[in-house]
Amino acid sequence: MANWYERHILPKLIEKACGQPPMTELRSRYVPRARGKVLEIGIGSGLNLPHYGDAVTSITGVDPSAELNVMARARAAALNKPVDVIGVSGEALPADDASYDSIVCTWTLCSIPNPYRAVAEMRRVLKPGGELLFVEHGRADDPGIVKWQHRVEPLWKIIGGGCHLTRRADELLADAGFDVTERTTGYVPGPKIAAFMIHGVALAR
Protein backbone atom coordinates (compact mmCIF):
# COMPACT_ATOMS: atom_id res chain seq x y z
CA MET A 1 0.00 0.00 0.00
CA ALA A 2 2.83 2.39 0.90
CA ASN A 3 4.56 1.88 -2.44
CA TRP A 4 1.28 2.38 -4.31
CA TYR A 5 0.68 5.63 -2.42
CA GLU A 6 4.21 6.86 -3.12
CA ARG A 7 3.93 6.04 -6.83
CA HIS A 8 0.42 7.19 -7.64
CA ILE A 9 -0.79 9.66 -5.00
CA LEU A 10 2.23 11.39 -3.47
CA PRO A 11 3.65 12.81 -6.75
CA LYS A 12 0.30 14.46 -7.50
CA LEU A 13 0.10 15.88 -3.97
CA ILE A 14 3.62 17.30 -4.25
CA GLU A 15 2.86 18.82 -7.66
CA LYS A 16 -0.30 20.45 -6.30
CA ALA A 17 1.18 21.71 -3.03
CA CYS A 18 4.40 23.02 -4.54
CA GLY A 19 2.58 24.73 -7.41
CA GLN A 20 0.57 27.08 -5.20
CA PRO A 21 0.91 30.84 -5.92
CA PRO A 22 2.99 31.66 -2.79
CA MET A 23 5.52 28.99 -3.80
CA THR A 24 5.56 30.21 -7.40
CA GLU A 25 6.28 33.74 -6.16
CA LEU A 26 9.24 32.52 -4.13
CA ARG A 27 10.57 30.52 -7.07
CA SER A 28 10.37 33.61 -9.27
CA ARG A 29 12.39 35.53 -6.69
CA TYR A 30 15.36 33.16 -6.49
CA VAL A 31 15.60 30.76 -9.44
CA PRO A 32 16.29 33.51 -12.04
CA ARG A 33 19.46 34.36 -10.11
CA ALA A 34 21.09 31.06 -11.09
CA ARG A 35 24.07 31.35 -13.45
CA GLY A 36 26.18 29.09 -15.65
CA LYS A 37 26.20 25.38 -14.98
CA VAL A 38 23.35 24.72 -12.51
CA LEU A 39 22.59 21.81 -10.23
CA GLU A 40 19.06 21.53 -8.89
CA ILE A 41 18.66 19.36 -5.81
CA GLY A 42 15.22 17.75 -5.69
CA ILE A 43 14.02 18.89 -9.10
CA GLY A 44 10.68 17.18 -8.40
CA SER A 45 8.22 17.70 -11.23
CA GLY A 46 10.28 20.52 -12.71
CA LEU A 47 8.30 23.49 -11.39
CA ASN A 48 11.47 25.61 -11.24
CA LEU A 49 12.37 25.08 -14.89
CA PRO A 50 10.31 27.94 -16.41
CA HIS A 51 12.02 30.39 -14.03
CA TYR A 52 15.61 29.88 -15.21
CA GLY A 53 17.05 32.82 -17.14
CA ASP A 54 19.37 33.25 -20.10
CA ALA A 55 22.46 33.27 -17.86
CA VAL A 56 22.03 29.51 -17.30
CA THR A 57 23.98 27.32 -19.73
CA SER A 58 22.86 23.89 -18.49
CA ILE A 59 20.75 22.33 -15.73
CA THR A 60 21.28 19.01 -13.97
CA GLY A 61 18.38 18.01 -11.75
CA VAL A 62 18.47 15.15 -9.27
CA ASP A 63 15.50 13.47 -7.61
CA PRO A 64 14.99 9.85 -6.52
CA SER A 65 11.29 9.75 -7.55
CA ALA A 66 10.87 8.07 -10.93
CA GLU A 67 7.33 9.44 -11.23
CA LEU A 68 8.45 13.03 -10.64
CA ASN A 69 11.38 12.53 -13.02
CA VAL A 70 8.91 11.81 -15.83
CA MET A 71 7.07 15.06 -15.12
CA ALA A 72 10.32 17.05 -14.94
CA ARG A 73 11.57 15.68 -18.27
CA ALA A 74 8.28 16.69 -19.91
CA ARG A 75 8.73 20.26 -18.67
CA ALA A 76 12.40 20.25 -19.67
CA ALA A 77 11.44 19.50 -23.28
CA ALA A 78 9.99 23.01 -23.52
CA LEU A 79 13.28 24.72 -22.58
CA ASN A 80 15.87 25.94 -25.04
CA LYS A 81 18.78 24.79 -22.89
CA PRO A 82 20.17 21.37 -21.98
CA VAL A 83 18.48 19.74 -18.98
CA ASP A 84 19.57 16.40 -17.55
CA VAL A 85 17.26 14.76 -14.98
CA ILE A 86 18.94 12.04 -12.93
CA GLY A 87 17.10 9.68 -10.60
CA VAL A 88 19.41 9.91 -7.57
CA SER A 89 19.23 11.51 -4.15
CA GLY A 90 21.17 14.62 -3.17
CA GLU A 91 23.14 12.62 -0.62
CA ALA A 92 25.41 11.08 -3.27
CA LEU A 93 25.90 13.39 -6.25
CA PRO A 94 27.50 11.97 -9.42
CA ALA A 95 29.67 15.07 -9.94
CA ASP A 96 33.27 16.18 -9.53
CA ASP A 97 34.33 18.62 -6.84
CA ALA A 98 33.67 22.32 -7.61
CA SER A 99 31.84 21.53 -10.84
CA TYR A 100 28.76 23.80 -10.62
CA ASP A 101 28.39 27.57 -10.72
CA SER A 102 25.01 27.63 -8.94
CA ILE A 103 22.84 25.27 -6.93
CA VAL A 104 19.07 25.58 -6.57
CA CYS A 105 17.33 23.81 -3.69
CA THR A 106 13.60 24.39 -3.14
CA TRP A 107 11.43 22.48 -0.68
CA THR A 108 13.87 19.58 -0.68
CA LEU A 109 15.91 19.53 2.53
CA CYS A 110 12.74 18.80 4.49
CA SER A 111 12.46 15.32 3.00
CA ILE A 112 16.00 14.15 2.26
CA PRO A 113 16.71 11.25 4.66
CA ASN A 114 20.20 12.55 5.56
CA PRO A 115 20.23 16.35 5.13
CA TYR A 116 23.70 16.67 6.65
CA ARG A 117 25.16 14.47 3.94
CA ALA A 118 23.19 16.35 1.29
CA VAL A 119 24.44 19.81 2.27
CA ALA A 120 27.99 18.46 2.52
CA GLU A 121 27.64 17.17 -1.03
CA MET A 122 26.31 20.54 -2.20
CA ARG A 123 29.32 22.28 -0.71
CA ARG A 124 31.63 19.76 -2.37
CA VAL A 125 30.29 20.24 -5.90
CA LEU A 126 29.71 24.02 -5.79
CA LYS A 127 32.55 26.20 -7.03
CA PRO A 128 34.18 28.52 -4.48
CA GLY A 129 32.14 31.71 -4.45
CA GLY A 130 29.22 29.98 -6.17
CA GLU A 131 25.69 30.70 -4.97
CA LEU A 132 23.28 28.23 -3.43
CA LEU A 133 19.74 29.57 -3.82
CA PHE A 134 17.40 27.97 -1.29
CA VAL A 135 13.69 28.08 -0.48
CA GLU A 136 12.54 25.70 2.25
CA HIS A 137 9.93 25.36 4.96
CA GLY A 138 10.74 24.32 8.49
CA ARG A 139 10.82 25.02 12.19
CA ALA A 140 9.01 28.24 13.02
CA ASP A 141 10.27 31.03 15.27
CA ASP A 142 7.09 30.90 17.37
CA PRO A 143 7.52 28.38 20.24
CA GLY A 144 3.77 27.67 20.25
CA ILE A 145 3.84 26.65 16.59
CA VAL A 146 7.02 24.63 17.12
CA LYS A 147 5.25 22.52 19.76
CA TRP A 148 2.56 21.64 17.25
CA GLN A 149 5.15 20.96 14.55
CA HIS A 150 6.81 18.38 16.79
CA ARG A 151 3.45 16.81 17.64
CA VAL A 152 2.29 16.53 14.03
CA GLU A 153 5.63 15.65 12.42
CA PRO A 154 5.50 11.83 12.91
CA LEU A 155 2.22 11.57 10.96
CA TRP A 156 3.24 14.33 8.52
CA LYS A 157 6.33 12.34 7.51
CA ILE A 158 4.15 9.36 6.61
CA ILE A 159 1.71 11.23 4.40
CA GLY A 160 4.33 13.68 3.06
CA GLY A 161 6.96 11.30 1.75
CA GLY A 162 9.37 11.81 4.64
CA CYS A 163 8.80 15.56 4.90
CA HIS A 164 9.96 17.04 8.23
CA LEU A 165 8.37 20.14 9.76
CA THR A 166 11.18 21.03 12.17
CA ARG A 167 14.34 21.22 10.07
CA ARG A 168 16.01 24.60 9.45
CA ALA A 169 17.76 25.00 6.11
CA ASP A 170 19.70 28.06 7.25
CA GLU A 171 21.18 26.15 10.19
CA LEU A 172 21.99 23.09 8.09
CA LEU A 173 23.82 25.21 5.51
CA ALA A 174 25.76 27.22 8.08
CA ASP A 175 26.79 24.04 9.89
CA ALA A 176 28.10 22.63 6.60
CA GLY A 177 30.38 25.64 6.09
CA PHE A 178 28.29 27.85 3.81
CA ASP A 179 28.06 31.59 4.37
CA VAL A 180 24.35 32.42 4.52
CA THR A 181 24.52 35.94 3.09
CA GLU A 182 20.78 36.48 2.59
CA ARG A 183 18.02 35.05 4.75
CA THR A 184 14.31 35.79 5.00
CA THR A 185 11.78 33.98 7.17
CA GLY A 186 8.02 34.21 7.56
CA TYR A 187 4.69 32.56 6.93
CA VAL A 188 2.94 32.14 3.61
CA PRO A 189 -0.82 31.49 3.52
CA GLY A 190 -1.71 28.05 4.82
CA PRO A 191 -1.52 25.97 8.02
CA LYS A 192 1.21 27.56 10.13
CA ILE A 193 2.79 24.24 11.02
CA ALA A 194 3.81 23.84 7.35
CA ALA A 195 3.82 27.44 6.12
CA PHE A 196 6.89 28.90 7.82
CA MET A 197 9.40 29.58 5.05
CA ILE A 198 13.18 30.06 5.23
CA HIS A 199 14.75 31.31 2.02
CA GLY A 200 17.85 33.09 0.81
CA VAL A 201 21.34 32.72 -0.60
CA ALA A 202 24.38 30.87 0.70
CA LEU A 203 27.91 31.15 -0.68
CA ALA A 204 30.51 28.40 -0.91
CA ARG A 205 33.69 29.36 0.89
N, C-alpha and C positions, 0 to 999 in steps of 0.2 A: 504493500500500500504506500509506504514511504517513497519508494522509487517511482511509482506511478504519479504521486503528487509532485515530486521534484521535476519529473519530465513534462507533465502535461498542465499542471496548475500553476506551480511556482513561477515559471518564466513569464506567464501572462500577468501574474500579480506584480512582478518586478517591473515589467514594461509599463503597466498602468500607473503604479505608484511613482516610479521615477520619471514619468512623462508629465507630471502635473506642472501647471504654470509656475509655481514658486521654484521648482527644481530647474525648469527651463531657463528662468531668469538668471539663476546662479551659474548655470552652464555658460550662458551668453556673456557673463561677466569675466570668466576665467579662461575657458577653452581657447578663445581667439588670441590669447597671449602666447600660446605655444609657438615655438620656432624650430626650424630645421628638422632633424630626425627625431621623431616623437615616439615615445612609448606610452601606451595607455594601459594602466593596470585595472583589470576588471572592466573590460570594454562592454560587457553585457550585451544588450541588443543593439548597440551602436548609436545611442541617443546623442552622444557628443559629436558624432561625425559631421553633421551639417554646420557645426560651429567653428570648425578649423578654418584658419585664414590662409592667405596666399603665401605667408612666410613659412609654412610647413612644407617640407619636401617629401616626407614619407611618414606613414603611421604604422606602428606595430601594436596590435591590441592582443592582450592575453586574457583569457577567461576559461575556467574549467568546464563551464556548462555547454554541452554540445548543442542544446536547443537554442540557447542565446547566441552561440556562434553563428548558427544559420541565419538568424535575424540580423546580426551585425554584418555578415557578408552581403546580404541583400541591400542594406543601406550603403555599404561601401561601394557597390557597383555604380552608384549615382555620383561618386566623387571623381574629380579629374586629377587625382593623385594616387600613388600606390598605397594600398592598405593591405596589410597581412594580418589575418586573425588566427591566433594560435591557441589551441585548447589546452593550456597549462595554467597553473596557479601562479600568483605573484611571488610565492615563496621560493621558487627555483626557476629563475629566468634564463632562457637559452640565449645569453648575450655576453659579449666580452665586457671587461671593465671599461668604464668611461666611454661608452659607445653611443649615448643618446644626449641630444641637446636639451630636450625638455621631457618631463614626465607629467602625465595627467592622471589624477586619481580621484574619482568621484563616487561617493557612496559605495565604497569597496572595503575599506579597512574594518568596517563594522562586521563583516562576515568572513574574512580570511581566517582560517583556523589558527595560524600562527602569525599575528601581525608584526611581531618583533623581527621574525625572519624576513617578512615581506619588506619592511622599511629598510632593513639592512641590505637587501638585494637592490632596492631602489637607489640607495646611496652608492652601491658598488657600480651600477651601470650608468649613472648620471655623470656627465662630464663636470669637472670642477667649475664652479660658477654657474652651472646649469640650473634652471628653475623647475621646481616641482610645484605644480598647480593642484591644490587639493580642495575638495568640497565634501564634507562628511557630516553625519549626524552623530550625536553621542551624549555623554554625560552632561547634564545641565548644570548651570551655576546655582540654581535654586535647590537648597537641601530638601525641601518638601517634594519636589519633582524627582530628585535623585532617589529618595526612598521608594517611590512608586516604580521607578525604572528598575531598581534591583528586585522588587517584588514580581514584576511582570516579565522580566528578562528570560527566565527559564522557559516559559511557554512561548514567548516571542521568538526565541531561537528555533523552536520546533516548526512554527508556521512560517517563519521568515528565512528559511534556508541557512540557519546559523548566524543570523544577524544579531549583534549585541547592541544593547541600548546604552551601555555605560563606558564604552571606550572613548578616549580623547585623542583624536588624530594629532593635534598640536603637541601633546605630550609625547606620543609615540615618535614623532619626527624629531623633536628636540633630543630625546633620549638616544636616538640613532646617530646623532651628530650633525643633523641639519640645522641651519640657521633659519628660524621662522621669522621672516622679515615683514610679513603682512599677516594679520590675523583679525578676523571678525567673527563674532558669535551672536546668536540671537535666535528667536523662534520664527518659523514660518507658519502659515495657517495649518492647523491640524492638531491632533492629540499631542499635548506637550511632552509626553513621555518619548515620542519619536520625532518631534519637530524642532528640537534644539540643534541648530547647525553650527559647525565650526569650519571656516573656510579661509583660504589665504594662499600665501606663496612661501615656499621654503627653498633655500639655496644650498647646493652642495658645497662643502668646504674644500 
